[in-house]
Structures are given as structure tokens and as C-alpha cells.
Amino acid sequence: MSRLKRIFDFYINSSIHVALAVYAMSWLTLLQFDLVYDKHVLYFVFFATITGYNFVKYFGLAKLYHRSLARWLKVIQVFSMLCFAALCFYAYKLNLQTLISVGIFGLATFLYAVPVLPKKIFLDKQHNLRSISGLKIYIIALVWTGVTVFLPLINANYAISDDVILTALQRFLFVIVLMFPFEIRDLNYDSLKLATVPQQIGMKRTKLIGVVLLLFYFLLEFLKDDINNSRIIILGVVTLITMLFLAFSNTKRPMFYSSFFVEAIPIVWLLLSLIF
């Protein structure tokens, strides 16, 4: 049992699970626009997510530990370096426009973690985008939207149509709501300077806003030129599942409630789309 727990902890802490979620949403974009499975862009997204997330999560810790890194952090560092090598391999397979877009999202990730911006715009000593009051959730949503919607389409030379813009808006709203259970979970631990949504308006109002955003996210589907009944049904199921996880989230939920189950929603969404 302890070995299984260590494997599960590594699966979560090394960002494999969140990478599968991002991979799933990127594949969903290809399915929605009737594009063939593009392993190069999807594998790139998977390995880039692991690399990016581990960089953001462990950049500060690596500086703190220096040469005396804890064993678990060393393992994750080695794993991340292997994923970075895979990222570079698949990046070589992407077209130039895609790589330019990757550079933009990569810069956002870098600034999110590394203290290189002017001190006067921050409320603490971190000096990175992550520490700007109230900005964290929107940066994550923008990067996820760009990576999961625009990257697969740009690499497929697909024209940016009204349906693409609506899909991007939907994805942005969906990711914001997915972040709410995490912000609710960390309500007692996050610095007040972060000004997360639950800190600003409370848990109940956060959940209410989440429900409103999910309804808006679902209704946007009916504004598209290409309306698919099966896709609408699946979208409705995913919306309902997300609402339920949001409704039952609180500060007492265990870590894996959000880190595993909430982040698994895009994976379930992909499986439903492939099955039906």
C-alpha cells in the first residue's frame, strides 16, 4: 500500500496528472474541429505542461535546497529534465507559427515563476506574475486556453473563425471555474496579498459565480455555426460534473479532491467524446 501511495504521490506531484488534463483538452479541440490526431503537438503539450508546471512549483524550492535537495525533489528534477528533452524533440516537429506561439506562452510561464519584473507593481517580495494581487487565476486560464485551443489549430493551419473564438472563450471560463476548488481548498493558507476570488468575495459567492460562469460557458455552444447534438449532451454532462465538484468543495477537502478528481474532469470529457 505504501508503494502505491508513493507512486500516486509521484503521479500528482510530478504534474503527470495535470499534463494529461491539458493533453485531453488539446485533443478535444482537434475532435471539435474535425482535425486528425496530431501526435507531435499533443505530445509536445503533454511534456511542456510537465516541464512548465514543475518549473513553476519547484523553482523556489530548488533555490532553497541548493545542493542538499530532498530525494523526492531530485527525482522530480531528473524526470522534468527528461520531459524537457522530449519537449525539445517534439518542438522540432512543429511548424514555425506554432513555435512562435509557444514562445509567447513560455514567456508567460517564465514570468509567472521567476522574480524579474519591477518591484513597484508587487505586493510582496516575489516580484513575479504569480504574486500580483488577483492575477494568478487569469494567467493560468489564458495560458491553458492558448495551449489547448490555439496551438493545435495553428499547427494544423486551421483558420481562426468565430467558432474558434467562442471555443477559446468557453475554455477560458471553464479553466477559471476549475481553479475555484483549488482556491477554496487553499483559502486558509494563501497569503491575503494574493487576493484570490474566495478571499475577496467568500466561498459561497465564489461557488455562485462559478455556476453562473458554467451556465454561460454551456450556452455559448449554441452560438456556434457548427452545432452538434452529441457534443452538446457531453458538454452538459461535463458542466454538471464540474458544478457538483465546485458545490462540494470546501477548505476541509483532502488535497487529492482537487489535485486528482477536479483535474480529472477534462480527461473524463475526452473519454466521453471518444466513446460517444
HELIX and SHEET records of a PDB file:
HELIX    1   1 SER A    2  ASN A   13  1                                  12    
HELIX    2   2 ILE A   16  GLN A   32  1                                  17    
HELIX    3   3 LYS A   39  TYR A   65  1                                  27    
HELIX    4   4 ARG A   71  ALA A   91  1                                  21    
HELIX    5   5 LEU A   96  ALA A  113  1                                  18    
HELIX    6   6 LYS A  119  ILE A  121  5                                   3    
HELIX    7   7 LEU A  129  SER A  131  5                                   3    
HELIX    8   8 LYS A  136  THR A  145  1                                  10    
HELIX    9   9 GLY A  146  PHE A  150  3                                   5    
HELIX   10  10 LEU A  151  ASN A  155  1                                   5    
HELIX   11  11 ASP A  162  ARG A  185  1                                  24    
HELIX   12  12 LEU A  192  LEU A  194  5                                   3    
HELIX   13  13 VAL A  197  ILE A  201  1                                   5    
HELIX   14  14 MET A  203  LEU A  219  1                                  17    
HELIX   15  15 LEU A  220  LEU A  223  5                                   4    
HELIX   16  16 ASN A  229  ALA A  247  1                                  19    
HELIX   17  17 MET A  255  PHE A  256  1                                   2    
HELIX   18  18 TYR A  257  VAL A  262  3                                   6    
HELIX   19  19 ILE A  265  ILE A  275  1                                  11    
END                                                                             
